[in-house]
């Protein structure tokens, strides 16, 4: 993805939802304790 595409996607997520959570890692392999708890 290009920087503009990533920026547009993040903008859509943030403006289109009341709450947004960006996690480190993946749902199967979270990279920190908070991500694992969520």
Predicted model as a PDB file, atoms N, CA, C, CB and O in Angstrom, pLDDT in the B-factor column:
MODEL        1                                                                  
ATOM      1  N   UNK A   1       0.837  -1.189   0.000  1.00 71.00           N  
ATOM      2  CA  UNK A   1       0.000   0.000   0.000  1.00 71.00           C  
ATOM      3  C   UNK A   1       0.876   1.243   0.000  1.00 71.00           C  
ATOM      4  CB  UNK A   1      -0.949   0.003   1.213  1.00 71.00           C  
ATOM      5  O   UNK A   1       1.977   1.248   0.550  1.00 71.00           O  
ATOM      6  N   UNK A   2       0.379   2.264  -0.608  1.00 83.00           N  
ATOM      7  CA  UNK A   2       1.108   3.525  -0.590  1.00 83.00           C  
ATOM      8  C   UNK A   2       0.784   4.285   0.681  1.00 83.00           C  
ATOM      9  CB  UNK A   2       0.769   4.374  -1.829  1.00 83.00           C  
ATOM     10  O   UNK A   2      -0.190   3.971   1.366  1.00 83.00           O  
ATOM     11  N   UNK A   3       1.597   5.284   1.000  1.00 84.00           N  
ATOM     12  CA  UNK A   3       1.354   6.089   2.196  1.00 84.00           C  
ATOM     13  C   UNK A   3      -0.013   6.752   2.154  1.00 84.00           C  
ATOM     14  CB  UNK A   3       2.438   7.147   2.351  1.00 84.00           C  
ATOM     15  O   UNK A   3      -0.705   6.819   3.170  1.00 84.00           O  
ATOM     16  N   UNK A   4      -0.409   7.246   0.972  1.00 86.00           N  
ATOM     17  CA  UNK A   4      -1.709   7.899   0.840  1.00 86.00           C  
ATOM     18  C   UNK A   4      -2.836   6.911   1.080  1.00 86.00           C  
ATOM     19  CB  UNK A   4      -1.854   8.535  -0.542  1.00 86.00           C  
ATOM     20  O   UNK A   4      -3.835   7.262   1.709  1.00 86.00           O  
ATOM     21  N   UNK A   5      -2.700   5.678   0.591  1.00 94.00           N  
ATOM     22  CA  UNK A   5      -3.719   4.655   0.785  1.00 94.00           C  
ATOM     23  C   UNK A   5      -3.855   4.318   2.268  1.00 94.00           C  
ATOM     24  CB  UNK A   5      -3.379   3.391  -0.026  1.00 94.00           C  
ATOM     25  O   UNK A   5      -4.967   4.211   2.785  1.00 94.00           O  
ATOM     26  N   UNK A   6      -2.744   4.154   2.938  1.00 92.00           N  
ATOM     27  CA  UNK A   6      -2.762   3.850   4.369  1.00 92.00           C  
ATOM     28  C   UNK A   6      -3.386   5.010   5.136  1.00 92.00           C  
ATOM     29  CB  UNK A   6      -1.331   3.563   4.891  1.00 92.00           C  
ATOM     30  O   UNK A   6      -4.226   4.804   6.012  1.00 92.00           O  
ATOM     31  N   UNK A   7      -2.974   6.219   4.806  1.00 94.00           N  
ATOM     32  CA  UNK A   7      -3.521   7.404   5.477  1.00 94.00           C  
ATOM     33  C   UNK A   7      -5.033   7.498   5.274  1.00 94.00           C  
ATOM     34  CB  UNK A   7      -2.837   8.682   4.954  1.00 94.00           C  
ATOM     35  O   UNK A   7      -5.767   7.797   6.216  1.00 94.00           O  
ATOM     36  N   UNK A   8      -5.498   7.246   4.052  1.00 94.00           N  
ATOM     37  CA  UNK A   8      -6.935   7.295   3.756  1.00 94.00           C  
ATOM     38  C   UNK A   8      -7.692   6.221   4.526  1.00 94.00           C  
ATOM     39  CB  UNK A   8      -7.179   7.128   2.249  1.00 94.00           C  
ATOM     40  O   UNK A   8      -8.779   6.476   5.045  1.00 94.00           O  
ATOM     41  N   UNK A   9      -7.127   5.031   4.601  1.00 93.00           N  
ATOM     42  CA  UNK A   9      -7.789   3.941   5.324  1.00 93.00           C  
ATOM     43  C   UNK A   9      -7.887   4.246   6.822  1.00 93.00           C  
ATOM     44  CB  UNK A   9      -7.031   2.619   5.105  1.00 93.00           C  
ATOM     45  O   UNK A   9      -8.927   4.018   7.439  1.00 93.00           O  
ATOM     46  N   UNK A  10      -6.813   4.756   7.395  1.00 93.00           N  
ATOM     47  CA  UNK A  10      -6.836   5.126   8.815  1.00 93.00           C  
ATOM     48  C   UNK A  10      -7.847   6.242   9.047  1.00 93.00           C  
ATOM     49  CB  UNK A  10      -5.429   5.566   9.293  1.00 93.00           C  
ATOM     50  O   UNK A  10      -8.598   6.208  10.022  1.00 93.00           O  
ATOM     51  N   UNK A  11      -7.868   7.225   8.161  1.00 95.00           N  
ATOM     52  CA  UNK A  11      -8.829   8.332   8.287  1.00 95.00           C  
ATOM     53  C   UNK A  11     -10.266   7.815   8.254  1.00 95.00           C  
ATOM     54  CB  UNK A  11      -8.615   9.363   7.159  1.00 95.00           C  
ATOM     55  O   UNK A  11     -11.102   8.256   9.043  1.00 95.00           O  
ATOM     56  N   UNK A  12     -10.553   6.888   7.353  1.00 95.00           N  
ATOM     57  CA  UNK A  12     -11.899   6.316   7.267  1.00 95.00           C  
ATOM     58  C   UNK A  12     -12.264   5.582   8.553  1.00 95.00           C  
ATOM     59  CB  UNK A  12     -12.001   5.361   6.068  1.00 95.00           C  
ATOM     60  O   UNK A  12     -13.385   5.717   9.044  1.00 95.00           O  
ATOM     61  N   UNK A  13     -11.338   4.812   9.098  1.00 94.00           N  
ATOM     62  CA  UNK A  13     -11.601   4.062  10.323  1.00 94.00           C  
ATOM     63  C   UNK A  13     -11.878   5.007  11.495  1.00 94.00           C  
ATOM     64  CB  UNK A  13     -10.414   3.144  10.650  1.00 94.00           C  
ATOM     65  O   UNK A  13     -12.827   4.807  12.253  1.00 94.00           O  
ATOM     66  N   UNK A  14     -11.040   6.033  11.632  1.00 95.00           N  
ATOM     67  CA  UNK A  14     -11.152   6.945  12.771  1.00 95.00           C  
ATOM     68  C   UNK A  14     -12.417   7.803  12.677  1.00 95.00           C  
ATOM     69  CB  UNK A  14      -9.912   7.844  12.852  1.00 95.00           C  
ATOM     70  O   UNK A  14     -13.081   8.030  13.689  1.00 95.00           O  
ATOM     71  N   UNK A  15     -12.754   8.275  11.494  1.00 96.00           N  
ATOM     72  CA  UNK A  15     -13.935   9.127  11.357  1.00 96.00           C  
ATOM     73  C   UNK A  15     -15.225   8.327  11.264  1.00 96.00           C  
ATOM     74  CB  UNK A  15     -13.799  10.004  10.139  1.00 96.00           C  
ATOM     75  O   UNK A  15     -16.299   8.869  11.529  1.00 96.00           O  
ATOM     76  N   UNK A  16     -15.149   7.065  10.899  1.00 96.00           N  
ATOM     77  CA  UNK A  16     -16.353   6.266  10.712  1.00 96.00           C  
ATOM     78  C   UNK A  16     -16.760   5.420  11.899  1.00 96.00           C  
ATOM     79  CB  UNK A  16     -16.172   5.392   9.559  1.00 96.00           C  
ATOM     80  O   UNK A  16     -17.774   4.725  11.840  1.00 96.00           O  
ATOM     81  N   UNK A  17     -15.984   5.463  12.986  1.00 96.00           N  
ATOM     82  CA  UNK A  17     -16.283   4.632  14.158  1.00 96.00           C  
ATOM     83  C   UNK A  17     -16.148   5.444  15.434  1.00 96.00           C  
ATOM     84  CB  UNK A  17     -15.352   3.407  14.209  1.00 96.00           C  
ATOM     85  O   UNK A  17     -15.316   6.348  15.520  1.00 96.00           O  
ATOM     86  N   UNK A  18     -16.970   5.118  16.428  1.00 95.00           N  
ATOM     87  CA  UNK A  18     -16.882   5.803  17.717  1.00 95.00           C  
ATOM     88  C   UNK A  18     -15.609   5.430  18.465  1.00 95.00           C  
ATOM     89  CB  UNK A  18     -18.100   5.476  18.573  1.00 95.00           C  
ATOM     90  O   UNK A  18     -15.000   6.278  19.117  1.00 95.00           O  
ATOM     91  N   UNK A  19     -15.205   4.169  18.374  1.00 93.00           N  
ATOM     92  CA  UNK A  19     -14.014   3.687  19.071  1.00 93.00           C  
ATOM     93  C   UNK A  19     -13.186   2.871  18.086  1.00 93.00           C  
ATOM     94  CB  UNK A  19     -14.393   2.833  20.334  1.00 93.00           C  
ATOM     95  O   UNK A  19     -13.716   2.028  17.362  1.00 93.00           O  
ATOM     96  N   UNK A  20     -11.887   3.130  18.065  1.00 91.00           N  
ATOM     97  CA  UNK A  20     -10.968   2.391  17.203  1.00 91.00           C  
ATOM     98  C   UNK A  20      -9.790   1.946  18.050  1.00 91.00           C  
ATOM     99  CB  UNK A  20     -10.494   3.257  15.986  1.00 91.00           C  
ATOM    100  O   UNK A  20      -9.246   2.735  18.822  1.00 91.00           O  
ATOM    101  N   UNK A  21      -9.390   0.682  17.911  1.00 86.00           N  
ATOM    102  CA  UNK A  21      -8.255   0.142  18.631  1.00 86.00           C  
ATOM    103  C   UNK A  21      -7.242  -0.369  17.628  1.00 86.00           C  
ATOM    104  CB  UNK A  21      -8.687  -0.977  19.601  1.00 86.00           C  
ATOM    105  O   UNK A  21      -7.542  -1.242  16.814  1.00 86.00           O  
ATOM    106  N   UNK A  22      -6.047   0.178  17.690  1.00 86.00           N  
ATOM    107  CA  UNK A  22      -4.962  -0.302  16.849  1.00 86.00           C  
ATOM    108  C   UNK A  22      -4.061  -1.151  17.735  1.00 86.00           C  
ATOM    109  CB  UNK A  22      -4.169   0.887  16.177  1.00 86.00           C  
ATOM    110  O   UNK A  22      -3.523  -0.665  18.730  1.00 86.00           O  
ATOM    111  N   UNK A  23      -3.895  -2.427  17.370  1.00 84.00           N  
ATOM    112  CA  UNK A  23      -3.118  -3.379  18.169  1.00 84.00           C  
ATOM    113  C   UNK A  23      -1.771  -3.650  17.524  1.00 84.00           C  
ATOM    114  CB  UNK A  23      -3.889  -4.693  18.347  1.00 84.00           C  
ATOM    115  O   UNK A  23      -1.590  -3.513  16.314  1.00 84.00           O  
ATOM    116  N   UNK A  24      -0.833  -4.037  18.375  1.00 85.00           N  
ATOM    117  CA  UNK A  24       0.440  -4.543  17.864  1.00 85.00           C  
ATOM    118  C   UNK A  24       0.276  -6.041  17.656  1.00 85.00           C  
ATOM    119  CB  UNK A  24       1.637  -4.222  18.844  1.00 85.00           C  
ATOM    120  O   UNK A  24      -0.324  -6.719  18.490  1.00 85.00           O  
ATOM    121  N   UNK A  25       0.797  -6.556  16.567  1.00 87.00           N  
ATOM    122  CA  UNK A  25       0.702  -7.984  16.285  1.00 87.00           C  
ATOM    123  C   UNK A  25      -0.566  -8.318  15.532  1.00 87.00           C  
ATOM    124  CB  UNK A  25       0.764  -8.782  17.568  1.00 87.00           C  
ATOM    125  O   UNK A  25      -1.116  -7.483  14.814  1.00 87.00           O  
ATOM    126  N   UNK A  26      -1.029  -9.548  15.702  1.00 86.00           N  
ATOM    127  CA  UNK A  26      -2.250 -10.026  15.055  1.00 86.00           C  
ATOM    128  C   UNK A  26      -3.181 -10.589  16.121  1.00 86.00           C  
ATOM    129  CB  UNK A  26      -1.931 -11.102  13.970  1.00 86.00           C  
ATOM    130  O   UNK A  26      -2.738 -10.829  17.244  1.00 86.00           O  
ATOM    131  N   UNK A  27      -4.451 -10.806  15.810  1.00 82.00           N  
ATOM    132  CA  UNK A  27      -5.344 -11.409  16.797  1.00 82.00           C  
ATOM    133  C   UNK A  27      -4.856 -12.774  17.289  1.00 82.00           C  
ATOM    134  CB  UNK A  27      -6.728 -11.550  16.210  1.00 82.00           C  
ATOM    135  O   UNK A  27      -5.073 -13.128  18.448  1.00 82.00           O  
ATOM    136  N   UNK A  28      -4.206 -13.533  16.426  1.00 87.00           N  
ATOM    137  CA  UNK A  28      -3.703 -14.856  16.800  1.00 87.00           C  
ATOM    138  C   UNK A  28      -2.406 -14.749  17.606  1.00 87.00           C  
ATOM    139  CB  UNK A  28      -3.473 -15.711  15.546  1.00 87.00           C  
ATOM    140  O   UNK A  28      -2.154 -15.562  18.495  1.00 87.00           O  
ATOM    141  N   UNK A  29      -1.590 -13.746  17.292  1.00 88.00           N  
ATOM    142  CA  UNK A  29      -0.295 -13.593  17.951  1.00 88.00           C  
ATOM    143  C   UNK A  29      -0.101 -12.139  18.375  1.00 88.00           C  
ATOM    144  CB  UNK A  29       0.856 -14.046  17.015  1.00 88.00           C  
ATOM    145  O   UNK A  29       0.663 -11.413  17.738  1.00 88.00           O  
ATOM    146  N   UNK A  30      -0.786 -11.692  19.454  1.00 87.00           N  
ATOM    147  CA  UNK A  30      -0.628 -10.312  19.910  1.00 87.00           C  
ATOM    148  C   UNK A  30       0.786 -10.074  20.429  1.00 87.00           C  
ATOM    149  CB  UNK A  30      -1.656  -9.984  21.004  1.00 87.00           C  
ATOM    150  O   UNK A  30       1.425 -10.986  20.952  1.00 87.00           O  
ATOM    151  N   UNK A  31       1.266  -8.849  20.280  1.00 88.00           N  
ATOM    152  CA  UNK A  31       2.650  -8.528  20.632  1.00 88.00           C  
ATOM    153  C   UNK A  31       2.793  -7.851  21.988  1.00 88.00           C  
ATOM    154  CB  UNK A  31       3.243  -7.647  19.580  1.00 88.00           C  
ATOM    155  O   UNK A  31       3.907  -7.484  22.361  1.00 88.00           O  
ATOM    156  N   UNK A  32       1.707  -7.671  22.742  1.00 84.00           N  
ATOM    157  CA  UNK A  32       1.828  -7.119  24.080  1.00 84.00           C  
ATOM    158  C   UNK A  32       0.646  -7.600  24.921  1.00 84.00           C  
ATOM    159  CB  UNK A  32       1.890  -5.566  24.039  1.00 84.00           C  
ATOM    160  O   UNK A  32      -0.340  -8.107  24.387  1.00 84.00           O  
ATOM    161  N   UNK A  33       0.753  -7.440  26.210  1.00 83.00           N  
ATOM    162  CA  UNK A  33      -0.289  -7.914  27.125  1.00 83.00           C  
ATOM    163  C   UNK A  33      -1.622  -7.219  26.918  1.00 83.00           C  
ATOM    164  CB  UNK A  33       0.152  -7.723  28.545  1.00 83.00           C  
ATOM    165  O   UNK A  33      -2.669  -7.860  27.000  1.00 83.00           O  
ATOM    166  N   UNK A  34      -1.604  -5.910  26.651  1.00 81.00           N  
ATOM    167  CA  UNK A  34      -2.854  -5.190  26.436  1.00 81.00           C  
ATOM    168  C   UNK A  34      -3.560  -5.713  25.197  1.00 81.00           C  
ATOM    169  CB  UNK A  34      -2.596  -3.684  26.308  1.00 81.00           C  
ATOM    170  O   UNK A  34      -4.771  -5.934  25.217  1.00 81.00           O  
ATOM    171  N   UNK A  35      -2.818  -5.910  24.127  1.00 80.00           N  
ATOM    172  CA  UNK A  35      -3.419  -6.435  22.900  1.00 80.00           C  
ATOM    173  C   UNK A  35      -4.012  -7.823  23.150  1.00 80.00           C  
ATOM    174  CB  UNK A  35      -2.370  -6.495  21.764  1.00 80.00           C  
ATOM    175  O   UNK A  35      -5.085  -8.141  22.639  1.00 80.00           O  
ATOM    176  N   UNK A  36      -3.318  -8.643  23.932  1.00 81.00           N  
ATOM    177  CA  UNK A  36      -3.819  -9.982  24.240  1.00 81.00           C  
ATOM    178  C   UNK A  36      -5.104  -9.909  25.064  1.00 81.00           C  
ATOM    179  CB  UNK A  36      -2.753 -10.791  24.994  1.00 81.00           C  
ATOM    180  O   UNK A  36      -6.018 -10.705  24.851  1.00 81.00           O  
ATOM    181  N   UNK A  37      -5.181  -8.971  25.993  1.00 83.00           N  
ATOM    182  CA  UNK A  37      -6.365  -8.839  26.844  1.00 83.00           C  
ATOM    183  C   UNK A  37      -7.574  -8.360  26.063  1.00 83.00           C  
ATOM    184  CB  UNK A  37      -6.086  -7.885  27.987  1.00 83.00           C  
ATOM    185  O   UNK A  37      -8.703  -8.768  26.333  1.00 83.00           O  
ATOM    186  N   UNK A  38      -7.331  -7.498  25.101  1.00 78.00           N  
ATOM    187  CA  UNK A  38      -8.436  -6.947  24.304  1.00 78.00           C  
ATOM    188  C   UNK A  38      -8.912  -7.996  23.334  1.00 78.00           C  
ATOM    189  CB  UNK A  38      -8.008  -5.663  23.547  1.00 78.00           C  
ATOM    190  O   UNK A  38      -9.838  -7.748  22.562  1.00 78.00           O  
TER     191      UNK A  38                                                      
ENDMDL                                                                          
END                                                                             
